Structure formats: C-alpha cells, structure tokens
Amino acid sequence: MSVVLIPYCDLRHKGIPYSKPHLWRLERAGKFPKRVPIGPSRYGYVETEIDAYLDALVAARDVAHESPDKPTGSHAR
C-alpha cells in the first residue's frame, strides 16, 4: 500500500479551514493527525489519516444526534 501525502493547502479542499498554528496546537493535543516532514520547512499529511479524522467527526456528530440530551418538547402535566 502506498501512502499519499497531501500538503497543508489541500486540507481546505477536504473541509479543514484551520490555520497552521491552530492545526499544530490540535496536533500537540492529540486531536489532529501528525504532520510528516518531507523536506526543509515542508510537511504533508497522510491522506488516509485525514479521512479517518473527518470520519470520526461525522461519527461523533451522529452519536450526539442519537442521544436524547434535550427534551422532545412533550411535557407530562
């Protein structure tokens, strides 16, 4: 299996609009996939890891919508 690295600028095409400093903070906190150094001051992101990150966001959203956190509006009187 070959690994596909995508540059920072292509993250926006995947729906990730964050700045580099914000991504680095998320990365340090373990909340975003780690960069891969590809040259002096150049980094890429493993595309499958970015896709898995996005899939996890969608799954978390779906779980949040399934759990009844809020009342449905019908109150017993």
For each residue, the residues with C-beta under 8 A, 3 or more apart:
1:
2:
3: 46 47 48
4: 46 47 48
5: 36 38 44 45 46 47
6: 10 11 14 44 45 47 50
7: 10 42 43 44 45
8: 11 20 23 43 45
9: 12
10: 6 7 13 14
11: 6 8 14 16 18 23 45 50
12: 9 15 16 17
13: 10
14: 6 10 11 50 51 54
15: 12 54
16: 11 12 23 50 54
17: 12
18: 11 22 23 26
19: 22 23
20: 8 23 24
21: 24 25
22: 18 19 25 26
23: 8 11 16 18 19 20 26 27 32
24: 20 21 27 28
25: 21 22 28 29
26: 18 22 23 29 31 32
27: 23 24 30 31 32 33 34 35
28: 24 25
29: 25 26 32
30: 27
31: 26 27
32: 23 26 27 29 53
33: 27 45 46 49 50 52 53
34: 27
35: 27 43 44 45
36: 5 43 44 45 46
37: 42 43
38: 5 42 43 44
39: 42
40:
41:
42: 7 37 38 39
43: 7 8 35 36 37 38
44: 5 6 7 35 36 38
45: 5 6 7 8 11 33 35 36 49 50
46: 3 4 5 33 36 49 50
47: 3 4 5 6 50 51
48: 3 4 51 52
49: 33 45 46 52 53
50: 6 11 14 16 33 45 46 47 53 54
51: 14 47 48 54 55
52: 33 48 49 55 56
53: 32 33 49 50 56 57
54: 14 15 16 50 51 57 58
55: 51 52 58 59
56: 52 53 59 60
57: 53 54 60 61
58: 54 55 61 62
59: 55 56 62 63
60: 56 57 63 64
61: 57 58 64 65
62: 58 59 65 66
63: 59 60 66 67
64: 60 61 67 69
65: 61 62
66: 62 63
67: 63 64
68: 72
69: 64
70:
71: 74 75
72: 68
73:
74: 71
75: 71
76:
77:
